[in-house]
Amino acid sequence: VALFENKFTLTAEYFISESRDLLVALPILGTTGNNGGDPIVNAGSLENRGVELDLSWHERIGELSYGASLNLSRIRNKVLDLGYGKTEQYTFLTRTVIGEPL
């Protein structure tokens, strides 16, 4: 939406996106000869939902032009799959659970 001779603009966007084939570690038993270096595989998926608002003002006085803008966003994500039947993924500092935010 543009108002006041296109000096003021407002843009609103809503999105839902799904990312697939995210990189996750696949734990392998040490009895297979693995020295603790679990392979990284493309197996996870994640859903992102959000809204973005952008307010902009553009002005021109003679040869001087200036503008200001404000961007607000709200994004929520949810882990859909960790691959190979896993429901939780632990790393050194994090815990990832299916159905929870990343």
N, C-alpha and C positions, 0 to 999 in steps of 0.2 A: 504494500500500500504506500503510495507517495502522496504527500499533501503539501500545501503551501508552495505551489509552483516547483515541485520536486525537490524542495530544500530539506524536507523531513521524510524519512522512509522508515517503515516498520516491516520486518520480515519475521515470520514465525514458521518453524518447521517441526514436525513430529516424525520420529522414525522408529522402526523396529528392524534390527538386522541380526542375522545369525552368521557367526564365523565358525567354519568347520576346519578340520585337520590342524588343530592347534598342537603345538609341540608339547608333549608330556613325557616324563621318564617312565620307562617300562621296567619294573623291578624283575630281576632274574636271580634265581637261587644261586648261592655261592658254590653249590655242588656241581654246577655246570661249567666251572672254570672261570666264572666271572669274578674279577678282583674288585668288585664294588663300583664299577663304572657302568651303571645302568644305561642302556641305549635310549636315545631320545627318538620318539616316533611321532608321526602325525596321527593323533587319535582323538583329541578332545574337541568339544564344541562349546560355544558360548553365545548367549543372546544378549543384545544391547537394546534398550528402549530409552527414548529420551525426547526432550523438547528443547529447542533453541530459539531464543528471541534476539533480534538485532534491531536496535534503534539508532538511526544516524541522522545527523544534521550537517548540511553542506551550505556554505555561504560564500558569496563572491562580492567584493567591494573593489571596484576598479579592476586592477590587475592582481589584487590580492585575493586568494581563495583559501579558505580554511574549513575545517570540519571536525566533528567529534562523533564518536560512536560508542555504544554500550552493547555488550554481548552478555546475555544471561543464558545459562544452560543447566539442565538437570538430566543426568544420565544414570540409569540403573542397569546393572548387568546380573546375569544368573548363569552359573555353570550348568550346562545341559548334559555333558558326557565327558568322562575322563578316559574312556576307551578300555577295552578288554575286561569289562565287568567291574571295574574299580568304582567305589563310591566315595573314597577319600584319597587325597594325595598329600603326603607330607614332604616338606623340604626342610632345610636347616632352620629357616625362620618362619615358614608359613604352613598353614593347613588349608587345603582346598576341598570343599564338599559339594557334591551334586545338589542343585537346587538352591544353593547359597550364593551371595555375591562373591566375586573374585577378590 
